Amino acid sequence: MKRIAVLVSGGGTNLQALIDAQQRDALGGGQIVAVISSKEGAYALERAKNAGIAGYVLPRKSFDSNRAMTVALVELLKDLHIDLVVLAGCMIIFTQELVDAYPNAIMNVHPALIPSFCGEGFYGLKVHEKALAYGVKLSGATVHFVSAECDGGPIIAQKAVEVRHDDTPEVLQKRIMEQAEWKLLPEAVRLFCQDKIRVEGRTVVIE
């Protein structure tokens, strides 16, 4: 069994997609054993509690730097014997210590088709605002491994979603969540937990 920790900062909709998949035994034998929030009072912690999953808080404001927070996070993950770390709406950019501790074992879901609308500063509604401003006809979601480069790790899976002429950022965000994020992320976790993902350089091979 792969032990999974999900890192969150807010409402936890992607966490809920993972919890739902776990409850229907669709995580390939993996089990979410910890939800770790960068903010006190995040609703994602309530979702974890409702599912009987242990919740932890590492408030960003309690640390002098992202590096200090990252070091504390790695220590907690090691204490919990975590095999896979999933960033699900976690708004912290962690430093190299996390990547070093979990090479090709940290997943993130990004609400765009990387390399479009990604990198530092592209998060939440900002991604969808930029996509609409640019006038793209397709957007979507990407699940990728986390590397030292923001949104730059090997891509595991992508799914395109139609952009409509009357979309608002909020409407587009909801459609991409429903049609892409909530499906891609649990599937990527399942493949990892079944040892069906291999990374060769920057290429992800699904076996």
C-alpha positions in Angstrom: 0.0 0.0 0.0 1.3 3.5 -0.9 0.8 6.1 1.8 -0.5 9.4 0.4 -0.3 12.9 1.9 -2.4 15.6 0.2 -1.3 19.2 0.7 -3.9 21.9 0.6 -4.5 25.6 1.3 -8.3 26.1 0.8 -11.6 24.5 0.0 -10.2 21.1 -1.1 -12.3 20.3 -4.2 -9.4 18.2 -5.7 -8.9 16.6 -2.3 -12.6 15.6 -2.4 -12.2 14.0 -5.8 -9.3 11.9 -4.3 -11.4 11.0 -1.3 -14.3 10.0 -3.5 -12.0 7.8 -5.6 -10.6 6.2 -2.5 -14.0 5.4 -1.2 -14.8 3.6 -4.4 -11.5 1.8 -4.2 -10.1 3.6 -7.3 -6.7 4.7 -6.0 -4.9 1.5 -7.0 -4.4 0.4 -3.4 -3.1 3.8 -2.3 -4.5 5.3 0.8 -4.7 9.0 1.9 -3.3 9.0 5.4 -2.8 12.7 5.9 -4.1 16.1 4.7 -1.7 18.9 5.5 -2.9 22.5 5.2 -0.8 25.6 4.9 -3.7 27.6 6.5 -5.6 27.2 9.7 -9.3 26.8 9.2 -9.1 25.6 5.6 -12.3 23.8 4.6 -10.2 21.0 3.2 -9.4 19.9 6.8 -13.2 19.5 7.4 -13.3 17.3 4.3 -10.5 15.2 5.7 -12.2 14.9 9.1 -15.5 13.8 7.5 -13.6 11.1 5.7 -11.7 9.9 8.8 -8.4 11.2 7.5 -5.9 12.8 9.9 -5.4 16.5 9.3 -2.3 18.6 10.1 -1.7 22.3 9.9 1.7 23.9 9.0 0.7 27.6 8.8 2.9 29.5 6.4 2.8 32.5 8.7 4.6 30.5 11.4 7.8 30.2 9.4 10.3 32.8 8.4 10.6 31.5 4.9 9.3 29.0 2.4 12.5 27.0 3.0 11.9 26.8 6.7 8.3 25.6 6.1 9.6 23.0 3.5 12.1 21.6 6.0 9.4 21.2 8.6 7.0 19.6 6.0 9.6 17.1 4.9 10.2 16.1 8.5 6.5 15.5 9.0 6.2 13.5 5.8 9.0 11.3 6.8 7.5 10.8 10.2 4.3 9.7 8.5 6.2 7.3 6.1 4.6 9.0 3.1 5.2 7.5 -0.4 3.4 10.0 -2.5 2.8 13.7 -2.0 -0.1 15.3 -3.9 -0.4 19.1 -4.1 -4.2 19.8 -4.4 -4.7 23.6 -4.4 -1.7 24.2 -2.2 -0.6 27.8 -2.7 3.0 27.5 -1.3 6.0 27.2 -3.6 8.2 24.7 -1.8 11.9 24.7 -2.0 14.4 22.1 -3.2 14.4 20.1 0.0 10.9 18.7 -0.9 12.0 17.7 -4.4 15.2 16.1 -3.1 13.2 14.1 -0.5 10.5 12.9 -2.9 12.0 12.7 -6.5 9.2 11.9 -9.0 6.8 11.3 -6.1 5.2 14.7 -5.8 2.2 15.4 -8.0 0.5 18.7 -8.8 -2.6 19.5 -10.8 -2.5 22.7 -12.8 -5.7 24.2 -14.3 -4.2 24.8 -17.8 -2.5 22.9 -20.6 1.2 23.3 -19.6 3.3 25.0 -21.0 0.5 27.5 -21.5 -0.5 29.8 -18.6 1.8 28.3 -16.0 4.8 29.2 -13.8 5.1 31.6 -10.9 2.0 33.8 -10.5 -0.3 31.5 -12.4 -2.7 30.0 -9.9 -6.4 29.9 -9.2 -8.6 32.2 -11.2 -5.5 34.1 -12.6 -4.9 31.1 -14.9 -8.4 31.3 -16.4 -8.4 35.1 -16.6 -5.2 34.9 -18.7 -6.6 32.1 -20.9 -9.8 34.1 -21.7 -7.8 37.3 -22.3 -5.6 35.4 -24.7 -8.6 34.1 -26.6 -7.7 30.4 -26.6 -10.4 28.0 -27.8 -9.1 25.1 -25.6 -7.8 25.1 -22.1 -7.8 22.2 -19.7 -5.7 20.6 -16.9 -2.3 19.0 -16.4 -1.1 16.6 -13.8 2.7 16.7 -13.5 5.5 15.7 -11.2 6.9 18.6 -9.2 10.5 19.7 -9.9 12.5 22.6 -8.8 11.0 24.6 -11.6 7.5 25.9 -10.9 5.1 23.9 -13.1 8.1 22.5 -14.9 8.2 18.8 -13.9 7.4 15.9 -16.2 3.8 15.8 -17.5 1.8 12.7 -16.4 -1.5 13.5 -18.1 -3.5 16.3 -19.7 -7.1 16.8 -20.8 -8.4 19.6 -23.0 -11.6 21.4 -22.2 -13.6 23.7 -24.6 -13.5 27.4 -23.9 -16.8 29.1 -24.8 -17.3 32.7 -26.0 -19.4 33.7 -23.0 -17.2 32.1 -20.3 -16.3 34.0 -17.2 -13.1 32.9 -15.3 -15.4 31.3 -12.7 -17.5 29.4 -15.2 -14.3 28.2 -17.0 -12.7 27.2 -13.7 -15.7 25.0 -12.8 -15.9 23.3 -16.2 -12.2 22.5 -16.1 -12.5 21.1 -12.6 -15.5 18.9 -13.5 -14.3 17.7 -16.9 -10.5 17.5 -16.3 -9.0 18.0 -12.8 -11.3 15.8 -10.8 -10.8 12.9 -13.3 -7.1 13.3 -14.1 -5.7 13.6 -10.6 -7.3 10.4 -9.1 -6.3 8.5 -12.3 -2.7 9.7 -12.0 -2.6 8.7 -8.4 -3.9 5.3 -9.2 -1.2 4.7 -11.8 1.5 5.7 -9.4 0.1 3.5 -6.6 0.1 0.5 -9.1 3.7 1.2 -10.1 2.6 1.9 -13.7 4.5 5.3 -14.1 8.1 5.4 -15.1 10.1 8.6 -15.7 12.8 8.8 -18.3 14.4 12.2 -18.3 11.5 14.6 -18.8 9.2 11.9 -20.3 6.6 10.0 -18.3 6.0 6.4 -19.6 2.7 4.8 -18.6 3.1 1.0 -18.4 
